[in-house]
Amino acid sequence: MVEFAGKSLLAGVVLMGAAVLPAVAQAGTLTVYTALEEDEIADYVAAAKKDLPDIDLKVLRLSTGDLGARMLAEASNPQHDVIWGWAVTNMLDPRVMALVEPYAAKGSDVLPAAYKGADASWFAATGYMAAFCVNTELLKAKNLPVPTSWKDLTNPVYKGEVVMPNPVSSGTGYLQIAAILQSQGNEKGWQFLKTLDGNIAQYIKSGSKPCKSARSGEFAIGASLAFAAIKSVEEGFPLKMVIPTDGAGYELEASALMKTSKNKEDAKRFLDWTLSPKAAALYTKYKEIVTIPGAPVAKAAEEAGLPADVQKVLYPMDFAKSAAERDAILKTWQGSIGR
């Protein structure tokens, strides 16, 4: 049996909280905490069960922030065996790192160094990146050029035409801000963000909503996720995906083994599976970044303009820096820009 915590997937796991998650896992049972989306979890787990039929997966899905709060609340008595697909910026919190056990999962040896912890404390099979969703029909009607960079978005002609995610509530919003600050430096970066703010119509809680607002014609440009742009193009909206040339920030979805797991052998087998060719093939249906070498670029992503080697267009994020400075950055943003 596979149990999910989510809206329609056996929501009782969430409603009953830790009470339904065994404090001591039985042989063959794994409790997995994740921030992946429900539809992809269902797809991945169905495939994993075919390859690991003897493992009973119990999956608790929460948003990135809520998952972190739960893990820290349970720190003295962790209830899970594995962290699966959680933002590495959050994973690198020292309080979380103290809970994980290094494990070099099968296949992690071929991952580029940027996609795993130097001490094998975590690895990331997938990730997501910033991109602009540009409504080409709306730009044409207003005689506006297609922007190619963050710098372009500060052009006064775009005033009121741009929407972004709020970095306080959105991980996508935070990675966009963090990439700008890391690429330009704090002084120039904050000045740039204040200038950009002059053109921003709204800061939206969701990372994908700016893209939906652009594709519906509510606004011309949505600073959002590449995957949201890819899906919108695939669905026939008059949208162009633009990867900013001056800083395509990104986030990795990291996985790790818990020190306190009572079923480490099966936990390791599951982590190995998440780096398997079968898993990699599934990831391309949902992710613009798949770190596993040889993973194919999905046809929809290719047609939307995602390069075969996405690493070439990503800004080299310093995730440890993003994690360490998160609270200070968000406090400064709220005090000087937030609205």
Secondary structure, 3 states (H helix, E strand, C coil): CCEECCCCCCCHHHHCHHHHCCCCCCCCEEEEEECCCHHHHHHHHHHHHHHCCCCEEEEEECCHHHHHHHHHHCCCCCCCCEEEEEEHHHHCCHHHHCCEECCCCCCHHHCCHHHECCCCCCEEEEEEEEEEEEEHHHHHHCCCCCCCCCHHHHCHHHCCCEEEECCCCCHHHHHHHHHHHHHHCHHHHHHHHHHHHCCEEEEECCCCHHHHHHHCCCCCEEEEEHHHHHHHHHCCCCEEEECCCCCECEEEEEEEEECCCCCHHHHHHHHHHCCCHHHHHHHCCCCCEECCCCCCCCHHHHHHCCCCCHHHHECCCCHHHHHHHHHHHHHHHHHHCCC
